[in-house]
């Protein structure tokens, strides 16, 4: 009888993560992204405190297209992290462990984080 060569443990090429696993990993990645965003925020505050010339330098930097995209990705990461944290609070109450409900909450948190980011973008663009 011929033996098949199989991996000793599941890996990403042979094992498909459930939606909850993918969102959990994404939650961790957004936490790291938020840490980087916090460093940028602290540097921005330090430059503002440095006076008008450093403020204008920072203003010019954050208005570059790639930096602006990075900032909006950080805003999305913040809202995604917030929405996922709310789902964890629901789990802490002992609710939402049924698989269809888990997937519903995942879709809801993804929709809410995109919607909150879009509303923030509109607020900023309209000069709110």
C-alpha positions as CSV (number, residue, x, y, z in Angstrom):
1,X,0.0,0.0,0.0
2,X,1.4,3.4,-1.0
3,X,1.6,6.0,1.7
4,X,0.8,9.6,0.8
5,X,3.2,12.4,1.9
6,X,1.1,14.5,4.2
7,X,2.2,17.4,6.5
8,X,2.6,16.5,10.1
9,X,0.6,19.5,11.2
10,X,-1.9,21.8,9.4
11,X,-0.4,24.7,7.6
12,X,-1.9,27.5,5.5
13,X,-1.6,25.6,2.2
14,X,-3.5,22.6,3.5
15,X,-5.8,24.1,6.2
16,X,-8.5,26.7,5.5
17,X,-8.9,29.1,8.4
18,X,-12.5,29.7,9.5
19,X,-13.8,33.3,9.1
20,X,-13.4,33.9,12.9
21,X,-9.8,32.9,12.6
22,X,-9.1,35.3,9.8
23,X,-10.8,38.1,11.6
24,X,-8.9,37.3,14.8
25,X,-5.6,37.5,13.0
26,X,-6.7,40.7,11.3
27,X,-7.6,42.1,14.7
28,X,-4.0,41.5,15.9
29,X,-2.6,43.1,12.7
30,X,-4.7,46.2,13.2
31,X,-3.4,46.4,16.8
32,X,0.1,46.6,15.5
33,X,-0.9,49.1,12.8
34,X,-2.5,51.3,15.6
35,X,0.8,51.2,17.5
36,X,2.6,52.6,14.5
37,X,-0.2,55.2,14.1
38,X,0.3,56.2,17.8
39,X,4.0,56.8,17.2
40,X,3.1,59.0,14.2
41,X,0.5,60.8,16.4
42,X,3.1,61.5,19.1
43,X,5.6,62.8,16.6
44,X,3.0,65.0,15.1
45,X,2.2,66.5,18.6
46,X,5.9,67.0,19.2
47,X,6.3,68.9,15.9
48,X,3.3,71.0,16.6
49,X,4.8,72.0,19.9
50,X,8.0,72.9,18.0
51,X,6.6,76.0,16.5
52,X,5.2,77.2,13.2
53,X,8.0,76.0,11.0
54,X,7.9,72.4,12.3
55,X,4.1,72.5,12.1
56,X,4.2,73.5,8.5
57,X,6.8,70.7,7.8
58,X,4.5,68.2,9.4
59,X,1.5,69.6,7.6
60,X,3.3,69.2,4.3
61,X,4.3,65.6,5.2
62,X,0.8,64.4,6.1
63,X,-0.7,65.9,3.0
64,X,1.3,63.7,0.7
65,X,-1.0,61.2,-1.0
66,X,0.7,58.0,0.3
67,X,0.8,59.4,3.9
68,X,-2.9,60.4,3.6
69,X,-3.8,56.8,2.5
70,X,-1.8,55.4,5.4
71,X,-3.6,57.7,7.8
72,X,-7.0,56.6,6.5
73,X,-5.9,52.9,6.8
74,X,-5.1,53.7,10.4
75,X,-8.5,55.2,10.9
76,X,-10.0,52.0,9.4
77,X,-7.8,49.9,11.7
78,X,-9.1,51.9,14.7
79,X,-12.7,51.4,13.8
80,X,-12.2,47.7,12.9
81,X,-10.4,47.2,16.3
82,X,-13.3,49.0,18.1
83,X,-16.0,47.0,16.4
84,X,-14.1,43.7,17.0
85,X,-13.7,44.7,20.6
86,X,-17.4,45.2,20.9
87,X,-17.9,41.7,19.6
88,X,-15.6,40.4,22.2
89,X,-17.7,42.2,24.9
90,X,-20.7,40.4,23.5
91,X,-18.8,37.1,23.8
92,X,-17.8,38.1,27.4
93,X,-21.6,38.2,28.1
94,X,-21.8,34.6,26.9
95,X,-23.7,35.5,23.8
96,X,-23.0,35.0,20.1
97,X,-21.2,31.6,20.1
98,X,-23.5,29.9,17.5
99,X,-21.7,29.6,14.2
100,X,-24.4,31.5,12.1
101,X,-24.5,34.3,14.7
102,X,-20.6,34.5,14.8
103,X,-20.5,34.9,11.0
104,X,-23.3,37.5,11.2
105,X,-21.4,39.5,13.8
106,X,-18.2,39.3,11.7
107,X,-20.1,40.7,8.7
108,X,-21.7,43.4,10.9
109,X,-18.4,44.5,12.3
110,X,-16.8,44.6,8.9
111,X,-19.7,46.7,7.5
112,X,-19.7,49.0,10.6
113,X,-15.9,49.6,10.4
114,X,-16.1,50.5,6.7
115,X,-19.2,52.7,7.3
116,X,-17.6,54.5,10.2
117,X,-14.4,55.1,8.2
118,X,-16.5,56.4,5.2
119,X,-18.5,58.7,7.5
120,X,-15.3,60.1,9.0
121,X,-13.9,60.7,5.6
122,X,-17.1,62.6,4.6
123,X,-16.9,64.6,7.8
124,X,-13.3,65.6,7.2
125,X,-13.9,66.4,3.5
126,X,-17.0,68.4,4.1
127,X,-15.2,70.5,6.7
128,X,-17.3,69.3,9.6
